């Protein structure tokens, strides 16, 4: 078999009206599970790509312990049918092959009854049998799979010269742009329409989505160029990855990678994947301290230099970045101005935190996104943008050292402890950027 499963960058043009619904869409079509091919079959020829995917977040989408715990916790106790509908809908993105083939249809369905293949998450045949998206959110794609292992049908990708002795191949413009990513990674409340996750919209409004195809940087150009030691962000080089897509295929100047680590340093049993997540975070932003105070305040600038979406993105009310500023006098112990974490691992909630706050429609914050009818605040760092923070000084004078760090965590440790129990899972805190200045106060 000689087929390229990678994604090549062309122009991130809007999809045609035939590919995306512009009015209300009908019910999601049903597909027979027997029509889909297992990732292991694909790995028989695409061994390197399979190995990358096997340790990816796509592979873990349905089995990630933190996702499952929080999703089930948020569903429990809901009584409002609209809120229940949203909480039940997680499976559409997290176990999409099961959803489109009949089981599970909702989060509360018995996980033990999910067939083996859907439990393997977002997988090869799901993406490479896709033909378009009926809308660019909530995983509403269309598919044209084959008829199983013996008759795998046509696999779609970005190259026009792919061939295979096992299956048919076809060029797909849909696979060349950011829209194929948008279809799953932008999420709206299924009843209220609240925008719960917006990485595609953030990218679409960013400098990375410029008018010139030669300089436009799509999702694939960062997330499918990364490999160990090559973070491939907007602030680094994104070199080609020469090699073969399949064991008997031609040498290509570039093969897109399939690690899909995002910014999650908790990938189990995959040290290389975890390290790549940290490398990505450490090449996404810069921070700088002004050399002197301004009206008695310390000035710190935080800039998004490497992410094509906001920092943080994705599940934006849970993930958080924050500013830690510490003053070290010439004599005496350090004085924290902002961003301190206590002995229990809990962040001072009065800190400067970059996150989103959802509301119940009456201005009251809600922690459970099933209840989200509005966005009360969205204070995240846009791509290419910056925040200038001015912090009040403590009551110290003389020569001091000021240290500022931009820190990141998958979520609030307090929330995780409340769901799983204290000590069951400790979220790592990653330093994204730092600066240090000596000054006289």
Beta strands, then each sheet from edge to edge (+ up, - down):
strand 1: 130-133
strand 2: 141-143
strand 3: 154-157
strand 4: 168-171
strand 5: 186-188
strand 6: 195-198
strand 7: 285-289
strand 8: 297-304
strand 9: 320-329
strand 10: 335-338
strand 11: 352-359
strand 12: 365-366
strand 13: 374-379
strand 14: 386-392
strand 15: 399-409
strand 16: 430-440
sheet 1: 1+ 2-
sheet 2: 3+ 4+
sheet 3: 5+ 6-
sheet 4: 7+ 8- 14+
sheet 5: 10+ 9- 11+ 12-
sheet 6: 10+ 9- 15+ 16-
sheet 7: 10+ 9- 11+ 13-
end
